[in-house]
Amino acid sequence: MSESDKPPKFAPIQVQLEAGKQYYWCRCGLSKNQPFCDGSHKNTGITPLAFMTDESKSAWLCVCKKTDKAPYCDGTHNRINRENGYE
């Protein structure tokens, strides 16, 4: 598989979250504002995940959309990247 034929390489995005603020994590992967929803999911049957945190903190949010700890990264992207030929 040539480099141009490979699917995208995934990596989580580090964000600053504010305590008590509502966020919408993109589940569809179409948002241009990753990892957050921008409404691109319309007519896909997929909806964003609403979440908030009790404390202001830095967090790594998933972009591969395969995490078991949504919206937080659990490292699943590493396996996906290896399967797609990335070291």
Secondary structure, 3 states (H helix, E strand, C coil): CCHHHCCCCCCCEEEEECCCCCEEECCCCCCCCCCECCCCCCCCCCCCEEECCCCCEEEEECCCCCCCCCCECCCHHHHHHHHCCCC
